[in-house]
Amino acid sequence: MKDIVPSPSAIVRNDHESVRELFTKNVVPSYGRFEIVLSHGDGSYVFDVAGKRYLDLGGGIAVNCLGHAHPAITGALVEQSKKLIHVSNLYFTEPQGRLAAEIVKRIGAGKVFFSNSGAEANEGLFKLARKFGHDEGRFEILTATNSFHGRTMAGIAATGQDKVKKGFEPIMPGFRHIPFNDLEAARNAISPATVAIMIEGVQGEGGVTPATPEYLLGLRALCDEKKLLLLMDGVQCGHYRTGRFQSFQRILEGENPQSAIRNPQSDFLPDGLSMAKSLGGGFPIGAFWVRAPFADLLGPGTHASTFGGTPLACAVALKIFEVIENEKLDENARKLGGRIQSELERLANNYPTVVKSARGLGFMIGLELVEKIPAFASSDKSVAIQFVNRLHAAGVMTIPAGTQVIRLLPPLNLKPQEAAEGISKIEEIIKSLV
Ligand SMILES: *Cc1c(COP(=O)(O)O)cnc(C)c1O
């Protein structure tokens, strides 16, 4: 068969500098980027334009749940694109209906709206909350300190970190922040205008901090008592990353993993939940689920997205569900993630002058470094960035969170020997800093 893939144009072939120049001249410099120009990937590995191989433990920030160039995703893209890529939401398509059903099945009775990103999924939940409280004049949404909810205008208002708001004032009104995992603070913060509380089940950008079971259950009771919507941002911690479809299912299963596993109708459910990142495994798609009593609040004409839930995006997301289920990748995230975390805890114990702690759930793992590492003192870059740079040199990708935390958000199909390779490289870097 004739090779129909054209060879890459000369300008990108093995040429770091020419790509960098294209960016300097033409791309808005809103991202702090690492000095790496990537070319292609295969499973848990990516390659830069010079052919250097990296073990990708960042997973495109919790997006590439099946790794890179997975044949099932390629297959779904090719097959669906031969039928329909996009039609307007003026019409029905089977993939969108089936994907909504798959999501509902995994959470509980409710309905789903499709968007293209996490920020947009959260925007939908904010609109849902405003609609819910509108006739009573309630509109205010409480979110947590150190939370992250996206970079749109409402997203930065909701995000509990000053750095995303700076320079974009006036900030959209209607959001206030409360300390995370502090139930009393939540109760005390509620005003007559409050309509909802939104939290991440595991804070991601904030440094990998899981909500406690008591906090989740307490917020549920508080929201019921005060007639508030309990909204959860599952954009990063969702999609089996913690070992269960949604983080609250993992957090609340307690001592007995079997108890809640096949019981989507367990006592706890949020009223709304946003998804994106791993949902499309790299193909852009976001969604929010809304619990049954509120599922018809956003009626015809109240909310829309041109690209929301295209047949192509939904076909990919359906295929990903199938692969995760067939290959039991939820169990892989739970078990291998647990092993990685205990290895990192060992490193924290053995090298207390470099590592402060390790924490997380499943394949959402944070390694907290100490505030001051002498070997890093000469640079004004954060210890997190400098550590990530050293790991890059050693051929491992991780994601910084805040100034002191390294995040591991690997593909759900990470192999044990890949995990071992990552841990041993991390240990090498730590040893070089002692
Ligand atoms: C990444 C992220 C978002 C924003 O998603 P985008 O697709 O970048 O808009 C929102 N919330 C959380 C928790 C995230 O991690």
The ligand as a Gaussian input file, in Angstrom:
#p B3LYP/6-31G(d) Opt

LIG

0 1
 C       -8.094000      22.093000      33.989000
 C       -9.168000      22.440000      34.942000
 C      -10.230000      23.304000      34.599000
 C      -10.273000      24.040000      33.292000
 O      -10.382000      23.190000      32.203000
 P      -10.058000      23.774000      30.733000
 O      -10.378000      22.620000      29.830000
 O       -8.635000      24.176000      30.726000
 O      -10.956000      24.940000      30.521000
 C      -11.239000      23.497000      35.516000
 N      -11.210000      22.888000      36.714000
 C      -10.218000      22.066000      37.082000
 C      -10.261000      21.391000      38.411000
 C       -9.151000      21.819000      36.220000
 O       -8.134000      21.034000      36.603000

